Every structure is written in C-alpha cells, then in structure tokens.
Amino acid sequence: MKLNDTARRLEANIAGAKAAMDATMTLLAAVHEAAMRVAEALCGGNKLLVCGNGGSAAEASHLAGEIVGRYKKNRRPYPCICLSDSPGVMTCIGNDFGFDQVFARQVEAFGQSGDVLIVFTSSGNSANVVKALAAAKGRGVTSVALLGKDGGLCAGLADIELLASTPENAPGSETARIQEVHLMLLHTLCDLVEGELGHG
C-alpha cells in the first residue's frame, strides 16, 4: 500500500466520522433527557447499569470507569455496574440459562426502581440487549439505548433512544462510525451529568 492510498482512506474515514457526528445534533432533546435522568438517579442515591457486546461492551466499561472514577473533575464516586465486565457471572448465566440472558438476569438481580440501564448496540439486534431492556421495564428501571442503523430489534424498547444513524445517513451506517458516535455521546453524557451534579 502506498502513502497516497493511506491518505485517501484516512480522508474518507475522517469525512464519514464528521458526517456521522454532525448528524447527532438531531439527538439534542434525547441527549438532554438522558443526561437529566442519569443525574437524577445518581443524585437520588440510585445507580447505573450498563452493558453491550464486543466493541459496545468496551464502551459500556468505559462509561462505568468515567462514572465510578471521574470524567473531568475530582469528585465523589457514583455507582455504575458494567454487566459485561464479570466473566464469571456472564459465563455462569450463559452456560446455565443461555447467552441471551446474560444481561437480563443481572438487571433482575441488581436493578431497582429509580436506577437507569444504559445499553450499547451498534446493530440494535443483540438478543441479550433486547432481553435486558425488557427486564428493566419489569423492574421499573429507566432505560437509555445507544443504537445504530435503524435501531434494529431494540427500536422502541427503551425509554430514551440515541440513534447514531438512519438508513438515509449513509456515512453513519458503518459499525465503526456508529461506535465513534456512541463514544462521543457517552462522553457528552458524562460532561452533562457532572455539570448537573455540580462538578462541571
């Protein structure tokens, strides 16, 4: 591969990322609502539950680190459990109940009214995320879904949806672009939540 080929690919990825990022301004109201619900939960002594698969699991874990540790400011820690982070729990549930139950069963174990579940899925079609959202509804847990493409099977299941792309938004239809938008959105949520809790 020549340097010019690398340049063309880098330029194309930058252009696609910019187009996908620019499109997220349509999510303004949903981002605001999600941040306020999260801040309300944490301020009220409740917790966050977060989950996803693969790259989305990494983003869920990243969010947990920002909440329990810090985003920008030194401040008190807030409770956030990443349901993707315990191999022992996940493999136990997966082995005994099926992989589609690995998040739902944890939501049933940890979720309480007033908590917030945040899920990440670039396709929207992860069966275990679909079941997690259903479990949250049954427990009175507010749900926020960061989705991609057309939302897939998760469309319409969460209380608040942050859809990183639509079929009409071609640059945002690639998994990489969706994950980049999700990362920016999780950082924005952290920024807003810390500000709302007096740490901005």
C-alpha positions as CSV (number, residue, x, y, z in Angstrom):
1,M,0.0,0.0,0.0
2,K,1.3,3.4,-0.9
3,L,1.2,6.6,1.2
4,N,-1.4,8.1,-1.2
5,D,-3.7,5.0,-0.6
6,T,-3.4,5.5,3.1
7,A,-4.2,9.2,2.7
8,R,-7.3,8.5,0.7
9,R,-8.5,6.0,3.3
10,L,-7.8,8.3,6.2
11,E,-9.6,11.2,4.5
12,A,-12.6,9.0,3.7
13,N,-12.8,7.9,7.4
14,I,-12.5,11.4,8.6
15,A,-15.3,12.6,6.3
16,G,-17.5,9.7,7.3
17,A,-16.9,10.4,11.0
18,K,-17.6,14.1,10.6
19,A,-20.9,13.4,8.8
20,A,-22.0,11.0,11.4
21,M,-21.0,13.4,14.2
22,D,-22.8,16.3,12.6
23,A,-26.0,14.2,12.3
24,T,-26.1,13.7,16.1
25,M,-27.3,17.3,16.6
26,T,-30.7,15.8,15.8
27,L,-30.5,13.9,19.1
28,L,-30.3,17.1,21.2
29,A,-33.5,16.6,23.1
30,A,-32.9,12.9,23.7
31,V,-29.3,13.6,24.9
32,H,-30.6,16.2,27.3
33,E,-33.3,14.0,28.6
34,A,-30.9,11.1,29.1
35,A,-28.4,13.2,31.0
36,M,-31.1,14.6,33.3
37,R,-32.5,11.1,34.0
38,V,-29.0,9.8,34.8
39,A,-28.2,12.9,37.0
40,E,-31.5,12.5,38.8
41,A,-30.8,8.8,39.5
42,L,-27.3,9.4,40.8
43,C,-28.3,12.4,42.9
44,G,-31.1,10.4,44.4
45,G,-28.8,7.6,45.6
46,N,-29.6,5.2,42.7
47,K,-27.2,3.6,40.3
48,L,-26.4,3.0,36.6
49,L,-26.3,-0.4,35.0
50,V,-24.5,-0.5,31.6
51,C,-24.0,-3.3,29.0
52,G,-23.1,-4.2,25.4
53,N,-21.3,-6.8,23.4
54,G,-17.9,-6.7,21.8
55,G,-16.9,-3.1,21.0
56,S,-20.1,-2.0,22.7
57,A,-19.0,-3.9,25.8
58,A,-15.8,-1.9,25.8
59,E,-17.8,1.4,25.6
60,A,-20.1,0.3,28.4
61,S,-17.0,-0.5,30.5
62,H,-15.5,2.9,29.5
63,L,-18.7,4.6,30.8
64,A,-18.6,2.8,34.1
65,G,-15.0,3.9,34.6
66,E,-16.0,7.6,33.9
67,I,-18.8,7.4,36.4
68,V,-17.1,5.4,39.2
69,G,-13.8,7.2,38.7
70,R,-14.1,10.6,37.1
71,Y,-14.7,12.3,33.8
72,K,-13.1,15.7,34.2
73,K,-13.3,16.7,37.9
74,N,-12.2,15.1,41.1
75,R,-15.5,14.4,42.8
76,R,-17.2,11.7,44.8
77,P,-17.6,8.3,43.0
78,Y,-21.1,7.3,41.8
79,P,-22.3,3.8,41.4
80,C,-22.2,2.2,38.0
81,I,-22.1,-1.5,37.3
82,C,-20.9,-2.8,33.9
83,L,-22.8,-6.0,33.3
84,S,-20.3,-7.0,30.6
85,D,-17.3,-6.9,33.0
86,S,-17.6,-10.1,35.0
87,P,-16.6,-13.2,33.0
88,G,-17.5,-15.5,35.9
89,V,-21.1,-14.1,36.1
90,M,-21.5,-13.9,32.4
91,T,-20.3,-17.5,31.7
92,C,-22.3,-18.9,34.6
93,I,-25.5,-17.3,33.2
94,G,-24.6,-18.1,29.6
95,N,-23.9,-21.8,30.5
96,D,-27.0,-22.3,32.7
97,F,-29.6,-20.1,31.0
98,G,-28.3,-19.1,27.6
99,F,-26.2,-16.2,26.3
100,D,-29.3,-14.2,25.6
101,Q,-29.9,-14.0,29.4
102,V,-26.5,-12.7,30.4
103,F,-27.7,-9.1,30.9
104,A,-31.4,-9.6,31.8
105,R,-30.6,-11.8,34.7
106,Q,-28.2,-9.2,36.1
107,V,-30.8,-6.5,35.6
108,E,-33.2,-8.6,37.6
109,A,-30.5,-9.1,40.3
110,F,-29.3,-5.5,40.6
111,G,-32.0,-3.3,39.1
112,Q,-34.2,-1.3,41.4
113,S,-36.8,1.4,40.7
114,G,-35.1,4.7,40.1
115,D,-32.0,3.1,38.6
116,V,-31.0,3.7,34.9
117,L,-29.9,1.0,32.4
118,I,-27.8,2.2,29.5
119,V,-27.3,-0.2,26.7
120,F,-24.9,0.0,23.7
121,T,-25.6,-1.9,20.4
122,S,-24.4,-0.8,17.0
123,S,-26.8,-3.1,15.2
124,G,-29.7,-2.9,17.6
125,N,-30.2,-6.7,17.1
126,S,-28.4,-8.2,20.1
127,A,-30.8,-10.6,21.7
128,N,-29.3,-10.2,25.2
129,V,-29.7,-6.4,25.0
130,V,-33.4,-6.8,23.9
131,K,-34.0,-9.0,26.9
132,A,-32.1,-6.6,29.2
133,L,-34.4,-3.8,28.1
134,A,-37.5,-5.9,28.8
135,A,-36.1,-6.8,32.2
136,A,-35.5,-3.1,33.0
137,K,-39.1,-2.3,32.2
138,G,-40.3,-5.1,34.5
139,R,-38.1,-3.7,37.4
140,G,-39.1,-0.1,37.0
141,V,-35.6,0.8,35.7
142,T,-35.4,3.7,33.2
143,S,-33.6,2.6,30.0
144,V,-31.4,4.5,27.6
145,A,-30.4,2.8,24.4
146,L,-27.5,3.9,22.2
147,L,-28.3,2.3,18.9
148,G,-27.2,2.3,15.3
149,K,-28.6,1.9,11.8
150,D,-32.4,1.8,12.1
151,G,-32.4,0.7,15.7
152,G,-33.0,-3.0,14.8
153,L,-35.0,-5.1,17.3
154,C,-34.3,-2.6,20.1
155,A,-36.1,0.2,18.3
156,G,-39.0,1.4,20.5
157,L,-38.0,-0.7,23.5
158,A,-36.1,1.9,25.6
159,D,-37.5,4.9,27.4
160,I,-34.9,7.1,25.6
161,E,-33.2,6.3,22.3
162,L,-30.0,7.8,21.0
163,L,-29.8,6.5,17.4
164,A,-26.4,7.1,15.8
165,S,-27.6,6.8,12.3
166,T,-30.6,6.2,10.0
167,P,-30.7,4.3,6.6
168,E,-30.6,7.8,5.0
169,N,-27.4,8.7,6.8
170,A,-25.0,6.5,4.8
171,P,-21.8,7.7,6.5
172,G,-23.2,6.7,9.8
173,S,-24.3,3.2,8.7
174,E,-20.9,1.6,9.2
175,T,-20.3,0.0,12.6
176,A,-17.0,1.9,13.1
177,R,-18.8,5.3,12.6
178,I,-21.6,4.2,15.0
179,Q,-19.2,3.3,17.7
180,E,-17.4,6.6,17.3
181,V,-20.6,8.5,17.7
182,H,-21.5,6.3,20.8
183,L,-18.2,7.2,22.3
184,M,-18.7,10.9,21.8
185,L,-22.3,10.6,23.2
186,L,-21.1,8.8,26.3
187,H,-18.5,11.5,26.9
188,T,-21.2,14.1,26.4
189,L,-23.4,12.4,28.9
190,C,-20.6,12.3,31.4
191,D,-19.9,16.0,30.8
192,L,-23.6,17.0,31.3
193,V,-24.1,14.7,34.3
194,E,-21.0,16.1,36.1
195,G,-22.2,19.6,35.4
196,E,-25.7,18.8,36.7
197,L,-24.3,17.3,39.9
198,G,-22.2,20.4,40.5
199,H,-18.9,19.1,39.2
200,G,-18.8,20.8,35.8
